[in-house]
């Protein structure tokens, strides 16, 4: 409370209402799995389109996991699932790359090359077979007389008019050039050229990245060793640029120039180039559950994630342990997320039942079958098949996001069109779904004149209270929203004033949910209640610093079985 010492008028701001509770987002997804390239570990970047994914993690090309000759295990399920996610309405996605290095762990340098007895080394920035590429450095001379405005670390070549040896100069400060201690005569000779280099390397998406104006001296703002070093100044380059240069500590600008290009034959000669060929990179071993666990840990600090999946992980030998890791990840206290699970491909009903029998969690949902889509790698005149089988989790996560956007998280994400599907791996009949649905196995099915649809909304739980996906996700939404927006109450005086403010904030939030049609009941008193007073707390609670608020909500369940009872009647029967 402020002190009032001097007489006068004091104008102060005060609040007459409780802080409001804002609903959290529910459509942000996170995928873990092998990719062609990209960082392993660290905080993942938020992607908002498939182009974002391709620029960091590569395109659709197949992987080459060590010892795996099977196309099914080497197929790039992550890229295919990311595309399915965005095609079906997803808009925000995090990706954590899974990589199993041959020597164990998840690190390792994929490929590299050296010149001039290791004075200059270039390596693939990320592990993977994709790092086996060519890097081309090209000398770019530009004629100049205005040497006084060139930045520190610039390099000049003075070409004698009548022929003879070319002299190279560098500057430590703006405009002050010298060669082995001999200053450059000003004004400079007519044949004076500023020397920079251009570097061309394939980016993650397969398109060339070109870096112009690179300098040879460490004092240059565009020095090769910093702009394309292990830690580039731009985060974008650290994610998209595929190579890293390491420059020997004892190299000067002139010796670095010599290591790269030898000597320059002058402006009339062909452009001087140096090509680095990177080799020996590989995609590592088939990933195990520990590799997926490491990738999932990267998501723990990202509080906006609501949906987690590991597309394609069911083809690996450790698939059940990977599923267990996903469930453990989403079941953590205050994780506020659910897992979308795949079964292996080419499963029959009994196989799916076996997978489901090993799972029991209301924070996970299991979907079958796999989806047949157009193969983005197919080209006319080649043997590459025109269709490819893709796990359902990417499609389902996108449908979750689309349903949340269009209808809200309280509605079951089902009876939704599966966009991008040519057909399903196998047609699940009405009778077969009658067997799978009660077990909590959600099916994708085709219907005449209604297309391909997601036709199930159950969790993989034996608890009937949390049988439906929307019930679990809506409770997560309420819990997360209240958690985020009531942090102000911590360490406030634990008395009636605080209890009233908390109750008012939650009342207002739930009343808005009721008016939006997200709660069951014809009136607010039927739809929810909030109690925060001495009936919810004992003196022991107060003595130990606990404020307890009791909240009850009447949740909407999906109309899973729509039943019409029809019978005969006589014409004069009472209506």
N, C-alpha and C positions, 0 to 999 in steps of 0.2 A: 504494500500500500504506500502511495507517495506521502512524503512529509509536506505539511503546510506550515511554513515558518513565517513568511512575509505576508502581510495583508494584501489582498488583491482578488481578482477573479481568476479562477482556474477552470479551463475547459478541457474535458477529458473524454476519450472515446470509451464506450462500453458496449457489450453485446447483450441483447435480450433474448437470444435464441441459442439453442444447442448447435454445435457443429453438425453439418449434414453428412450423411453417408453416401458415398458415390459408388455405384456398381462397378465392379472390375470387369475387364475384358475376359472373354471365355474362348476366343477362337484362335489364339496364337498356339502354333504347334511346334514340336521339336522332333527331329528325326536323327537317329544314330545309325551309321552303317559305313561300309567301304565306299570310297570315291576314287576317281582317277588321280586326283591331286588335291592340294589344299593343306592347310595347317592341321596338325595333329595336337590336340590339347589346347589349352587357353580358352578364353571366352569366345564363344561363337558369335558371328555377325548376324544381325537380323536381315533376312532376305524377303523381298516383296514381289519377286517375279522369278520365273525360271531363268531369265537372263542373268539375274544376280547370282544364282547358283552356278551357272555355267562359267561365269567370269572368275569364280573362286575355286570351284571344285571340279570343273571340267564338264564335258558333254556326255553323250550316250554311249561312247565306245566301251566295249567289254573290258573287264579286268583280266589279269593273268596271274591269278593266285598260284603260288608255288605248289606243284604236285596235283593240281586240279585240271584235269582235261575236260571235265564236264562243263558244257555250256551253261547249264542251270546254275552252277555255283559261281561262274565267272561273269554272269550277266550283270549289267550295271543297274541293279534294282533301285538303288538310291536315286539316280537321275530319273528313271522312269516313274518312280513314286512321287518325286518332287513335282514333275510335270502334271501327274494325276491330281496332286493336291491343289495346285493353282488352277488347273482346268475345272475343278469341281467347286470352286468358290473360295478356296483358301487365299488369304492375303498376307499373312505374316508367319514366317517360318525361321527357326534356327536349325542349323545342321552341325552335328559333331562327327568328325571323321573317325572311323574305326580302322586302325592299321596294326597288323601283327607282324612286327619285324622278325626276320629269320633268327636273329640272335636273342629273341625274347623282348618283351617290353613293347613300346609303341613309337619309339623314335628311330633315328637312323638317317643317314644321308643316302639318297638314291643314286646319284650319278655325279661325275665330276671330270674336270680336265685341268691341265696345267700348261704353262709355257715358261720358257727361260728358267729352267731349274727351280720351278715352284715360286718364282718371284711374283707371278700372277696366277691365282687359282680361281676357277669358276666352278661352282657346284649347283646342282638342283636345289632349289630352296625347300622343296617338300619331297618326302619319300614317294617312290612309285615308279613303275615302268614308264609312265608319262614323262619322267624327267630325262629320258634318253632323247635329247634333241640337239639341234645345231644352234649355236649362238654366233652371230656375225657382227664383228666390229669393223666399221668403215671410217677411214680418215676423211675429214671434211675440211678442206682449206678454203678460206674466204679472204680475198684480197682487201687490204685496208690501209689507210693512212692515218686514221683517227685512233692512234694507239693510246692516247691520254685518257680515254674514257673506258678502257677495258678494265674489267674487275680484277682484283688480285688473283693470282694463280693462273693467269692466261699464258698461253704459249704462242710465240711467233716463230715463223721461218722466214729468213731473208734470203731471197734468191738473187745471186749476182746477175747483173745485166748481161755480161759477156760470157757467162758460163762459169763453172767452178763449184766449189763445195758450198752447200747450203749451211747457214749458221742459224742455230736455234737459240731463242731467248725466252726467259720467263720473268715474271715480275712478282715481287713480294708485296708491293703496295701498288695502288692504282697509278698506272703510267710509268712506273720505274722499272724498265726492263734491262736485263744484263745477261751475258753469256760467259760463264766461268769467271765472273767478277768483272768482265768488261762491259761497261754500260752501252746501251744502244744509242747511236748517234741520232739526234733529233734535228730536223724532221727525219723520219725514217726513209729508207730507200724506197724507190718505186715498187720493187718486187717484194713487198712485205705481206705475209699471209698469217691470219689467225688460224691456228690449228685446233679443231675440236674433233670429236668422234661421234658417230651415230651407231647405236647398238640396236640390232633387230633380233627378236626372240619370240617364239610362239607363246601366246598367253594361254590361260587355262581353257578358254573357250575355243582354242584352235586358231584364232585369228592372230596375225603378227602384232606384237607390241613394238613400237619404234620410239627410242629415246634419243633425242637430238641435243646437240650442244654440250655433250659431256666433256669435262676437263681432265687434264693429266696431273694437275698439281693439287695437293691436299688443301691449299688455300682457296681453290676455286669453288664458288658457290654450287657448281654443278659437277663436283669431283666424282669420277667414276666410283671410287671406293666408298663414297658415302651415299650417293644417289642409288646405287645398285649394290650396296653392301649388305651385311647380314641384318642390319636394322635400318631400313631406309627411312628418310625423314617423313614420308607420307605413308599413312596406314594403308591406303589403297594399293601402293606398290608392294607392301609387305604381304598383301593378300593375293594380288593378281600376277605380279611378276614372278616368273618361274625360276630365275637364277639369282645367285648371289656371288659377288666378286670379293676376293680377299687379296689385297695388295701388300706386297712385302714392305716392312717398316722402313727399310733403308733405300727404297726406290725414290728417286727424284722425278720430277715431271719428264725430264729428258730421258732418263733410264727406263721409265715406264713406257714412254713412247717407243723407245728402241726395243723393249721386250715385246711390244704388241706388233709394231710395223717394221722394225729394222730401221731402214732409212727411207726418206721420201725422195722419189725421183723427180719431183717438180710438177708444176701445174699442167704440163702437157702430157704427162704420163698417165696411164690408167689409174683409177682410184685404188689406193692401198687398202687391203682388207686382211682381216685375220678371222678365221673360223675356229671356234671351239666345238668339238664333238663330244658330247656327254654320253657316257655309256655305263653299263653295269647296274642300272637301276632296275628294281623289281617291285612288284605289288605285295611282297611278303607272303606269309602263310595264311591259310584259312583262319579267320578270326575266331577266337574262343570267347567264352563268357567274360573272362577278366578284361579282354580288350573292350568289350561293350560296356562293362562296368566303368572303365576309365573314361569312355566317351560320355556316359550318362552323368558322371560327376561334373562335367563341364556345364551342365544345365542347372545345377543346384542353386547357384546364386542368381538365376534369372527368374524373377518372381512373376513375370507376365505369362509364362508358359502354362497352358491349360491342358494340352493334349500331347502325349508322348508316344512314339512308335519306333520300331526298328525294322523298316521294310526289308524283306528278303532274308532276314536272319533265320527264318525257319528252314532254309535249305542246308544249313550247316549242321555238323554233327553235334554241336553244343546248343542246339536250338532250345531245348527245355530249360537249360540253365540260363540262357539269355532271357527267356520269358520270365523266369523267376526273378532275374535282376531288374527287369522292367517293373514288375509288380512291387518289388521292394522299393524301387526308386519313387514310384507314385504314392506309396503308402506311408512314406515318412511323415512325421508330424509337421503340419503346416506346409506340406508340399502343394496342396490344392490343385491337383492334376489327375488325369486318368490316362490309362494305357490302352492303346488300340493294338490288338494282337492278331497275328497271322497263324494259320496252320501251314504245314508243308504243301507243296503242289501235288496234284494228282491223288487227292485223298478221297476215299469212299466214306460212307457214314460211320462205319465202325472205327476208322482211323481218326476221324474228327472227335468221336466220343472219347477215344483214348487220350487225345491231347487235353480235352476239357476235364477229364477225370483227375488230372494232375494240377488243376487250378481251382482256387476258391478265393475270390476277391471281388468286392463291390467296386473297386477302383480300376477294374479291367473289363474289357469286352472283347469277345472272340468272334471273328468274321470268316465266312467261307462263301464261295470258293474263290480261286484266283480269277483275274479278269484278263480276257484276251483283247489286246489293243493293237493298233497299227504300229509296226516296227519302224522307229525313226531312222534306223540304219539301212533300211531296205533301199536298193537301187535297181532300176530296170537293167536286165542283162547280167545280173549277178546271182549267185546261189544263196544270198542272204534271204531268209524267209521274210515274207511281208507282214507277218503277225508275230506277236510276242506275248508271253504270259507274264502278268504282273501281279504281285501280291495285293490284296485288297486294302491294306492299311492306309496307303496314300490316298486312295479314293475316299475312304471312310472319313479320314481326318479333314479332307476338303469339304465333304458333305456336312460334317459337324459344324464347320465354320460357316457354310452357306445357310444352314438351318438356323444357327444362332443369329445371323445377320437378318434373315427374313422373318423369323418367328419368335426369337428369344430362346434362351437356354432352357426354359421350362418345358418346351415342347420336345417330344421324342424325335431324335434325328433319324427318322425312318419314313418309308413311303416316298423316298426321294430318288430322282433319276440319277443313274450312274453315268455321268458324262464321259465320253471317250471310249466306252465299252463297245467292242464289235460283237462280243458274245461273252459267255462265261465258260470257264474251263470245263465245267460239266453242268448240266441242267438239273437243278434240285426240284423235285416234284413236291406237290402238296403233301403227299403222304410222308415223304422223307423229312420235310420240315416239321411235320407233326411229331416226328421222333426227336429232331435236333432242338427245336425251339424250347421245349420244357427244360432241356438241359442247360439252356443259356448259350446256345450257339446260334449266332445271327447269320441269316442266309441272304445272299443276293440272288434274285430270281428274275426271269423274263416273263412278261405277260403280253398276250396278244393286244395290239393297239395301245399298249401303255409302256412299251419299251423295257429297258433294263433298270431294275429298281432295288434299292436297299430295303429289305423286307424283314427287319428284326431290330429290336431295341432293348435287349436284355444284357445285364451284366453277367460276368462269370462268377456269380455268388450263390451260395446256398441260403443266404439270409433273405427271406421273402420281403422284408421291409425295404431292402435295397435291390429289388429284382430288376428295376428298369434303369436304363442309362440316364434318362433325363432327370430322374429323382436324385441319383447320386450327383450328377453334374450341377443340378440346381442348388442342392445343399452346399456343395463346394463353393458355388457362386455366392450364396448368402454368407457363409462362414468367412470367405476371403474378403468380401466387401466390408463386413463388420469389423474384421480384424484390422484391415488397412486404415479404416476411417475412425477408429476409436483409440488410436495410440495416444491421443492427447490426454486420455483419462489416467494414464500411468503416473503414479506419485501425487495425484491430486488428493485433497483431504477426503477420506473415505467416510462420507456422511450423507444425509438426506439430499443436500444440494447436488452432490455429484450423481447420486442415484437418479434423481429427477432429470438431470441433463442427459444422462446416458439413455434412460427410458424414452425420453422425448425424441432423441436422435434415431433410435431404432424403430420407434413407433412410426415416425415420418417415413422412414425408408420402407418399411413393410406395407404401410398404407399405399405408397406409390406402386409397390409390386402388386397389391390387390387391385388397384384401379387399372393396371395394365393387363389384368386377367391372368396373372401368373400363380394365383393362389386359389384354392377351392373354398367356396362359401358364398352366400348371398349378401353377407355384410362383413365388415372388418372383424367384428367379434367372433364370427364363425371361422374366419380365415386365419387369424393369428392372435397370440397374446404375448405380452411382454411384462415381466415382473422383475423389479429390482428394488427390494426393500428388506425390512427385517424378517420377512417370511422366507426369504431366500438365503439369508446369512445368519449364522449363529455368532455369539460373542467371540467364540474361538476363531471364526473366520476373520472377524474384524481385528482381533488381537494379532493375527498373523498376516495382516495386510491383504486379505482376499476380498475383492468385491465380486459378488456372484450375481449374474443376470440370467434369468430363466426365460427362454424364448421358445414358443411353440408355433409351428406353421402347419397348415393343412395343404399338402402338396397334391398337384394334379398328376394322375396316372394316365398313361395312354389308353385309348380305346382299342386295345389289342384284338379283341374279339367283338365284332359288330354283329349283333344277333337280331334278326327279324323273325318273329313268331307269326306264322300265317296259318289260319284254319278256315274251314268252310262255314258258311252261315246260310240261313234261309232268307228269302227276300223280305219276309215280314218280321224277322227277328229284331228285338230291340237293339239299338245302337249303343 
